[in-house]
């Protein structure tokens, strides 16, 4: 990203304001990232665990019936 301001032309006060603005934007991004991570972890705690032998995830209606696919 190209700088909008030439640092050599900024007064000390403007330079301080620019640095504070950059640091503030970084803190906002960090806060959002932490919130998203926390929300993601809470969502995964609410979701049922995925297992390889889950009856709810099967396509067939019972364990006695099986799905068959004919080629051709």
C-alpha positions in Angstrom: 0.0 0.0 0.0 1.4 3.4 -1.0 1.7 6.1 1.6 -0.6 9.1 1.2 1.7 11.3 3.2 5.4 11.9 2.8 6.8 11.4 6.3 9.4 14.0 5.7 6.7 16.7 5.3 4.6 15.8 8.4 4.9 17.9 11.5 5.6 16.1 14.7 1.9 16.5 15.7 0.6 15.1 12.3 3.1 12.3 12.5 1.9 11.4 16.0 -1.7 11.5 14.7 -0.8 9.2 11.8 0.9 6.7 14.1 -2.0 6.7 16.5 -4.4 6.1 13.6 -2.4 3.2 12.3 -2.1 1.6 15.7 -5.8 2.2 16.4 -6.7 0.5 13.1 -4.5 -2.5 14.1 -6.2 -2.8 17.5 -9.6 -2.8 15.9 -8.5 -5.6 13.5 -7.1 -7.6 16.3 -10.2 -7.2 18.3 -12.4 -8.4 15.4 -10.1 -11.3 14.8 -10.3 -12.4 18.4 -14.1 -12.0 18.4 -14.4 -14.1 15.2 -12.2 -16.8 16.7 -14.2 -16.8 19.9 -17.5 -17.1 18.0 -16.1 -19.9 15.9 -15.0 -21.8 19.0 -18.4 -21.4 20.6 -20.2 -22.5 17.4 -18.0 -25.7 17.3 -18.9 -26.4 20.9 -22.6 -26.3 20.1 -22.3 -28.5 17.0 -22.6 -32.3 17.5 -19.3 -34.1 17.0 -18.9 -35.7 13.5 -18.3 -39.4 13.7 -17.8 -42.0 11.0 -20.7 -44.2 12.2 -23.4 -41.6 12.9 -26.9 -43.0 12.1 -28.2 -39.5 11.6 -25.8 -38.8 8.8 -26.7 -42.0 6.8 -28.6 -41.8 3.6 -30.5 -45.1 4.1 -33.5 -45.2 6.4 -32.4 -48.1 8.5 -29.3 -50.2 9.0 -31.0 -53.2 7.4 -31.6 -51.5 4.0 -28.7 -50.7 1.8 -28.2 -48.4 -1.1 -27.2 -49.9 -4.4 -26.0 -48.2 -7.5 -26.0 -49.9 -10.9 -23.5 -48.8 -13.5 -24.9 -48.3 -16.9 
